[in-house]
């Protein structure tokens, strides 16, 4: 089994600082954002993990105060998991939640996090077009949660990521390991708007289209793009398109425009799925 790096957030930092205040010499904590638990040693100087990584109390306070960043621990150094992408001129960062982390790009979270966990958000998207089968296209990789979930039942998942910065976030995110370790997942780096034109007619059984918000990627909501998705989807196939809260006023214009353009692209049946913040289009 590979040795994974220690990744911490304010949640684990709070646990460790509380244990230190209570004068404990050891405590159980997650070294990978709630995926597993290890026992760490506490001393006056800081925390020592089973792999030898060390975090002093000053560093731990720094982690505790950062609620929009997770931190990578290397040796006795910590660094926020954050990159500036030259591809998009945007900052990407790995943002903790109470359970599964999300990604923050240009101030926008890439998953729903209010009253829902990012993994629950992912499951609702997947459930909207079950059964997931055959060849699946995921148009926007992000942290890879959708691709990982789809690969559980699909024969193969092709997933597209525009931004190398986002892929770097995924590489450092413990919850994204399946993206790099599952042989059923094929990753493509490039612009989905351009790459979809290279796929053959009726190639995919399912398409999961979960683009960034309209203001960041308006072309992925265009009639031209929808026509390509219709072309590459098999007859009897299903497309899930995440749009946002279908009931909110701010999303209203985007929702109406998307529904109209999907129908114009050839999808004869487009169904609102409010619980998944999107629509399902049938071919």
Secondary structure, DSSP 8 states (H G I E B T S, - for coil): -----EEE-HHHHHHHHHHHHTT-SEEEE-SBSSS--EEEEE-SSEEE-TTS-EEEHHHHHHHHT-SS--EEEETTEEEESEEEETTTTEEEEEE--SSS-EEEETTEESS--SSS-HHHHHHHHHHTT-S--SEEEES--TTSHHHHHHTTTSSEEEEEES-HHHHHHHHH-GGGHHHHH-TTEEEEES-HHHHGGGS-TT-EEEEEE----TTT-GGGGSHHHHHHHHHHEEEEEEEEEE-S-TTSHHHHHHHHHHHHHHHHHT-SEEEEEGGGTEEEEE-
